[in-house]
Amino acid sequence: MSRRPSARRAPAGARGLSVGLIALLVALVATIQIRSQAEVERSLVGVDSTSLAFLIDDLHRANESLEAEKADLARRRATLQSGQTGAADQVLRDEAERLRAIEGLVPVQGPGVVMVIDASGLTALDLQDALNNLSAAGAEAIDVNGHRVVTGVPVAQTTNGVAVDGNVIVSPWTISVIGDSNRLAQVADLMTQQLRADRRVRGASYRVETDVVISSLISEKPFVYALPG
């Protein structure tokens, strides 16, 4: 019977580097929060009351998200600084898995919405706008017609139609999104209303699901030029 390999401990240097990175992220989140509030205040001149209400709501949501992220980063930093090897190793493993999910390297599932858009003549810009709106609403994972969409994946107009990462997607577009289903549903509702008013669109709908499964993956690309220092 073969022996199972023992779990490798993260080097002390790696834990120290992680503590430093998390401390930097905490400071960055706090800075972004302060700058976001200042920028919103500068943009309020001449804004009508309805738009102002939406801006305030968006700002509150953004602040809540940043506070949650800051608290999570502080918790992980405290765990790494505690000196408990097992706990620190688990934090590093969890962070590595989270980054793999963000980069589309592993399947994910969770609550969210599924949008279906049946249209003729929509362009890459239309799809990019939809993806940007969903990302702004807190989307953590997105799939379009079986193709994973993450930062850096190109959405382009080709002679054969709209392509995601070089793959042409045909109507209807099925956009699966994982994230806060309440926020995503609000955005999806506004988007489908606007789309149904577009003459190019035959139909646009969305549904909220408690368990959206995204199994499409991004091919992992090896580093050729960027090598560890």
KAGINOR-V463602 format. One record per residue. N is the residue number from 0. RES is the residue in three letters. PSI is psi in degrees with one decimal (none if undefined). D_LAST is the distance of its C-alpha to the last C-alpha in Angstrom with 2 decimals. Layout:
n | res | psi | d_last
N | RES | PSI | D_LAST
N | RES | PSI | D_LAST
This chain:
n | res | psi | d_last
0 | MET | 130.1 | 39.51
1 | SER | 144.5 | 35.75
2 | ARG | 138.3 | 33.81
3 | ARG | 136.5 | 31.46
4 | PRO | 139.2 | 27.89
5 | SER | 149.3 | 27.19
6 | ALA | 134.3 | 24.83
7 | ARG | 131.9 | 21.36
8 | ARG | 140.9 | 20.61
9 | ALA | 132.5 | 17.52
10 | PRO | 150.0 | 15.70
11 | ALA | -35.5 | 16.69
12 | GLY | -37.7 | 13.19
13 | ALA | -40.9 | 12.91
14 | ARG | -39.4 | 16.35
15 | GLY | -40.8 | 15.66
16 | LEU | -40.1 | 12.84
17 | SER | -39.9 | 15.39
18 | VAL | -44.7 | 18.10
19 | GLY | -41.7 | 16.41
20 | LEU | -42.7 | 15.73
21 | ILE | -38.7 | 19.31
22 | ALA | -40.5 | 20.73
23 | LEU | -39.8 | 19.25
24 | LEU | -39.4 | 20.76
25 | VAL | -45.6 | 24.06
26 | ALA | -38.9 | 24.28
27 | LEU | -42.8 | 23.49
28 | VAL | -43.3 | 26.20
29 | ALA | -40.4 | 28.67
30 | THR | -43.5 | 28.05
31 | ILE | -41.4 | 28.56
32 | GLN | -46.0 | 31.73
33 | ILE | -43.9 | 33.18
34 | ARG | -37.1 | 32.42
35 | SER | -43.7 | 33.90
36 | GLN | -42.1 | 37.08
37 | ALA | -41.3 | 37.41
38 | GLU | -38.9 | 37.01
39 | VAL | -42.5 | 39.62
40 | GLU | -38.9 | 42.01
41 | ARG | -23.9 | 41.83
42 | SER | 2.6 | 42.64
43 | LEU | -12.8 | 45.71
44 | VAL | 124.2 | 48.20
45 | GLY | 7.1 | 50.81
46 | VAL | 135.4 | 49.56
47 | ASP | 165.4 | 52.42
48 | SER | -36.7 | 52.87
49 | THR | -48.3 | 51.90
50 | SER | -36.5 | 48.62
51 | LEU | -39.8 | 48.01
52 | ALA | -41.8 | 48.55
53 | PHE | -41.2 | 45.95
54 | LEU | -42.3 | 43.45
55 | ILE | -42.3 | 44.07
56 | ASP | -43.9 | 43.69
57 | ASP | -40.0 | 40.39
58 | LEU | -41.8 | 39.14
59 | HIS | -42.8 | 40.24
60 | ARG | -42.9 | 38.49
61 | ALA | -41.2 | 35.23
62 | ASN | -41.1 | 35.51
63 | GLU | -41.2 | 36.27
64 | SER | -42.8 | 33.24
65 | LEU | -39.1 | 30.97
66 | GLU | -41.4 | 32.67
67 | ALA | -41.3 | 32.17
68 | GLU | -40.8 | 28.45
69 | LYS | -41.7 | 28.15
70 | ALA | -39.7 | 30.17
71 | ASP | -43.0 | 28.10
72 | LEU | -39.8 | 24.82
73 | ALA | -38.9 | 26.62
74 | ARG | -43.5 | 27.91
75 | ARG | -36.7 | 24.56
76 | ARG | -42.3 | 23.19
77 | ALA | -38.9 | 26.31
78 | THR | -43.7 | 25.89
79 | LEU | -34.6 | 22.37
80 | GLN | -11.4 | 23.67
81 | SER | -19.5 | 26.74
82 | GLY | -1.0 | 25.18
83 | GLN | 109.0 | 26.80
84 | THR | -45.4 | 24.41
85 | GLY | -44.9 | 26.32
86 | ALA | -41.5 | 26.44
87 | ALA | -41.6 | 22.76
88 | ASP | -39.1 | 21.91
89 | GLN | -39.5 | 24.41
90 | VAL | -43.4 | 22.94
91 | LEU | -40.4 | 19.51
92 | ARG | -43.5 | 21.41
93 | ASP | -41.6 | 23.57
94 | GLU | -40.3 | 20.78
95 | ALA | -40.9 | 19.09
96 | GLU | -38.5 | 22.59
97 | ARG | -42.1 | 23.31
98 | LEU | -37.0 | 20.30
99 | ARG | -36.7 | 21.41
100 | ALA | -42.4 | 24.88
101 | ILE | -38.0 | 23.87
102 | GLU | 0.7 | 22.15
103 | GLY | 24.4 | 25.31
104 | LEU | -10.7 | 23.98
105 | VAL | 152.5 | 26.70
106 | PRO | 151.4 | 30.42
107 | VAL | 159.0 | 31.58
108 | GLN | 155.2 | 35.01
109 | GLY | -177.3 | 36.71
110 | PRO | 155.5 | 39.30
111 | GLY | -154.3 | 39.51
112 | VAL | 157.6 | 41.60
113 | VAL | 119.9 | 42.37
114 | MET | 141.9 | 43.62
115 | VAL | 122.2 | 45.71
116 | ILE | 115.8 | 46.43
117 | ASP | 112.0 | 49.03
118 | ALA | 167.5 | 49.28
119 | SER | 120.4 | 49.79
120 | GLY | -1.5 | 48.13
121 | LEU | 147.7 | 45.25
122 | THR | 176.0 | 42.25
123 | ALA | -34.0 | 38.47
124 | LEU | -38.9 | 38.81
125 | ASP | -44.3 | 41.10
126 | LEU | -41.0 | 38.67
127 | GLN | -39.5 | 35.75
128 | ASP | -44.0 | 37.99
129 | ALA | -44.6 | 38.81
130 | LEU | -39.4 | 35.21
131 | ASN | -41.4 | 34.31
132 | ASN | -42.1 | 37.33
133 | LEU | -38.7 | 36.40
134 | SER | -41.2 | 32.80
135 | ALA | -25.2 | 34.26
136 | ALA | 4.3 | 36.53
137 | GLY | 18.4 | 33.67
138 | ALA | 131.0 | 33.18
139 | GLU | -20.3 | 30.41
140 | ALA | 139.8 | 30.82
141 | ILE | 140.2 | 32.84
142 | ASP | 136.7 | 34.36
143 | VAL | 114.1 | 36.69
144 | ASN | 42.8 | 39.03
145 | GLY | 13.2 | 36.69
146 | HIS | 123.8 | 33.52
147 | ARG | 138.5 | 30.69
148 | VAL | 118.4 | 29.77
149 | VAL | 174.2 | 26.45
150 | THR | 128.7 | 24.56
151 | GLY | -15.1 | 23.88
152 | VAL | 122.3 | 26.73
153 | PRO | 137.4 | 29.15
154 | VAL | 112.4 | 32.81
155 | ALA | 154.9 | 34.72
156 | GLN | 125.6 | 38.31
157 | THR | 173.8 | 39.35
158 | THR | -22.3 | 42.75
159 | ASN | -1.2 | 43.15
160 | GLY | -160.8 | 42.28
161 | VAL | 133.8 | 39.39
162 | ALA | 138.5 | 36.27
163 | VAL | 115.3 | 33.42
164 | ASP | 38.6 | 30.31
165 | GLY | -3.5 | 32.69
166 | ASN | 119.3 | 35.32
167 | VAL | 130.6 | 38.67
168 | ILE | 130.9 | 40.09
169 | VAL | 157.9 | 43.87
170 | SER | 144.2 | 46.16
171 | PRO | 148.4 | 46.50
172 | TRP | 127.5 | 43.01
173 | THR | 112.8 | 42.14
174 | ILE | 110.8 | 39.37
175 | SER | 130.5 | 38.28
176 | VAL | 134.4 | 36.50
177 | ILE | 134.9 | 35.32
178 | GLY | -161.6 | 35.38
179 | ASP | 107.9 | 38.01
180 | SER | -30.1 | 41.10
181 | ASN | -48.5 | 43.26
182 | ARG | -43.3 | 41.06
183 | LEU | -37.8 | 40.37
184 | ALA | -38.7 | 44.11
185 | GLN | -45.4 | 45.04
186 | VAL | -43.0 | 42.82
187 | ALA | -36.1 | 43.90
188 | ASP | -45.8 | 47.52
189 | LEU | -41.9 | 47.26
190 | MET | -44.6 | 45.44
191 | THR | -34.2 | 48.05
192 | GLN | -45.3 | 50.87
193 | GLN | -39.9 | 49.53
194 | LEU | -39.0 | 48.92
195 | ARG | -19.6 | 52.47
196 | ALA | -5.6 | 53.80
197 | ASP | 128.2 | 52.05
198 | ARG | -21.9 | 54.47
199 | ARG | -14.7 | 51.80
200 | VAL | 124.5 | 51.25
201 | ARG | -30.3 | 53.65
202 | GLY | 146.0 | 52.30
203 | ALA | 127.3 | 49.51
204 | SER | 167.7 | 49.18
205 | TYR | 159.0 | 46.83
206 | ARG | 145.6 | 47.07
207 | VAL | 133.9 | 45.41
208 | GLU | 144.2 | 44.20
209 | THR | -19.4 | 43.22
210 | ASP | 86.2 | 40.95
211 | VAL | 128.4 | 39.26
212 | VAL | 124.1 | 37.39
213 | ILE | 109.6 | 34.59
214 | SER | -8.8 | 33.62
215 | SER | 148.2 | 32.19
216 | LEU | 156.1 | 28.51
217 | ILE | 133.1 | 25.80
218 | SER | 127.7 | 24.48
219 | GLU | 127.3 | 20.86
220 | LYS | 129.1 | 18.99
221 | PRO | 148.3 | 16.13
222 | PHE | 128.3 | 12.94
223 | VAL | -42.9 | 13.57
224 | TYR | -34.6 | 11.62
225 | ALA | 103.8 | 8.85
226 | LEU | 148.7 | 6.30
227 | PRO | 137.5 | 3.80
228 | GLY | none | 0.00
